[in-house]
Amino acid sequence: MLNIVFLTNSWLSSFNQPGLCITVAVLLHYFLLAAFTWMCLESVHFYLALVKVFNVYVPKYTLKCCVTGWGVPAIVITLVLIINKDFYGNGSLSESHPYSNFCWIQDNTVFYISVVAYFFLIFLMNTAMFITVLLQIHSMKTRTQKTSRFWKR
């Protein structure tokens, strides 16, 4: 959906309908945040599968993932819309290209908080999960090598 909204964004912004442009910008923002959130959930799943292998039964795991993956971005979007729906709109990417209109976030502060900071937090979470998984794999490899040396003796 992110790709579809992104690819049709410029065409839809050419209609010069403020409501349509706000809707497209909100959808683009939502699906971008949802993609980031699902990426984070994948790293959590990776962690559970490779580090917490045993005794990791989570009741209604898929439901919880879906609520998180689709709900957290919805909360962020709702907060932005409650604060001011005019943060979304039609902005030209460059003054020299009048047909390069694109429906997106118009306020830099909102962009940096709701997109860049959001991505940065997810990037930190993914990095932490990745390092944890690497350390676990390394420790398993070390234990396996010690065990095999013991049995060879």
C-alpha positions in Angstrom: 0.0 0.0 0.0 2.9 2.3 0.7 4.1 1.9 -2.9 0.7 2.4 -4.4 0.0 5.6 -2.4 3.6 6.9 -3.1 3.3 6.2 -6.9 -0.2 7.8 -7.2 0.6 10.7 -4.8 1.9 13.2 -7.5 -1.1 12.4 -9.8 -3.6 12.9 -7.0 -2.0 16.1 -5.9 -2.5 17.5 -9.4 -6.3 17.7 -8.7 -5.7 20.6 -6.3 -8.3 19.2 -3.8 -7.1 20.0 -0.2 -9.1 17.2 1.3 -7.8 14.6 -1.1 -4.3 15.8 -0.6 -4.6 15.6 3.2 -6.0 12.1 2.8 -3.2 11.0 0.5 -0.5 12.5 2.8 -2.1 10.8 5.9 -2.2 7.4 4.1 1.4 7.8 2.9 2.5 8.7 6.4 0.5 5.9 8.0 1.8 3.2 5.6 5.4 4.4 6.0 5.2 4.2 9.8 3.5 0.8 9.5 6.3 -0.5 7.4 8.8 0.7 10.0 6.7 -0.8 12.8 6.5 -4.2 11.0 10.2 -4.1 10.5 10.6 -3.7 14.3 8.2 -6.6 14.9 10.3 -8.8 12.6 13.4 -8.1 14.7 11.4 -9.0 17.9 10.3 -12.2 16.2 13.9 -12.9 15.1 15.0 -12.4 18.7 12.3 -14.7 20.1 13.1 -17.4 17.5 16.9 -17.4 18.0 17.5 -16.2 21.6 14.5 -17.2 23.6 14.0 -20.5 21.8 12.3 -22.4 24.6 9.3 -21.2 26.8 8.3 -18.3 24.6 4.7 -19.1 24.1 2.9 -15.8 23.8 -0.9 -16.1 23.9 -2.5 -14.6 20.8 0.9 -13.6 19.4 -0.3 -12.9 15.9 -3.1 -10.7 17.2 -0.7 -8.8 19.4 1.6 -8.3 16.5 -1.2 -7.1 14.2 -2.5 -4.6 16.9 1.0 -3.3 17.4 1.9 -3.2 13.7 -1.2 -1.4 12.6 -2.2 0.4 15.8 1.0 2.2 16.8 1.2 4.1 13.5 -2.5 4.9 13.7 -1.9 6.5 17.2 0.9 8.6 15.8 -1.2 9.7 12.8 -4.2 10.4 15.1 -2.1 12.6 17.4 -0.8 14.6 14.4 -4.3 15.1 13.0 -5.6 16.1 16.5 -2.9 18.7 16.9 -3.5 20.2 13.4 -4.7 18.6 10.2 -3.0 21.3 8.3 0.4 19.7 9.0 -0.5 17.6 5.9 -0.9 19.2 2.5 0.4 19.8 -1.0 3.9 21.0 -1.1 6.1 21.6 -4.1 9.4 19.8 -4.0 11.0 22.6 -6.0 10.0 26.0 -7.2 11.6 25.4 -10.7 9.3 22.4 -11.4 5.7 23.5 -10.9 4.4 20.0 -11.6 6.3 18.3 -8.9 3.6 18.7 -6.3 3.5 16.0 -3.6 1.1 15.5 -0.7 3.1 15.1 2.4 3.9 16.6 5.9 4.3 20.4 5.6 5.9 21.2 9.0 9.5 20.2 9.5 9.1 19.7 13.2 6.3 17.3 12.7 8.3 15.5 10.1 11.4 15.1 12.3 9.4 13.9 15.3 6.9 11.7 13.6 9.1 10.2 10.9 12.8 10.6 11.6 12.6 10.1 15.4 10.2 7.2 14.9 12.6 5.6 12.4 15.6 6.3 14.6 13.9 4.5 17.6 13.1 1.5 15.5 16.6 1.5 14.1 18.0 1.4 17.6 15.7 -1.4 18.6 16.6 -3.4 15.5 20.3 -2.8 16.1 20.0 -4.0 19.8 18.1 -7.1 18.7 20.6 -7.8 16.0 23.6 -7.5 18.4 21.8 -9.7 20.9 21.2 -12.4 18.3 24.8 -12.2 17.1 26.1 -12.6 20.7 23.8 -15.5 21.3 24.9 -17.2 18.1 28.5 -16.6 19.0 28.1 -18.0 22.5 26.3 -21.1 21.1 29.2 -21.6 18.7 31.7 -21.3 21.5 29.9 -23.8 23.7 29.5 -26.2 20.8 33.3 -26.1 20.1 34.1 -26.6 23.7 31.8 -29.6 23.9 33.2 -31.2 20.8 36.7 -30.8 22.1 35.7 -32.5 25.3 34.2 -35.5 23.5 37.2 -35.8 21.2 39.5 -36.2 24.2 
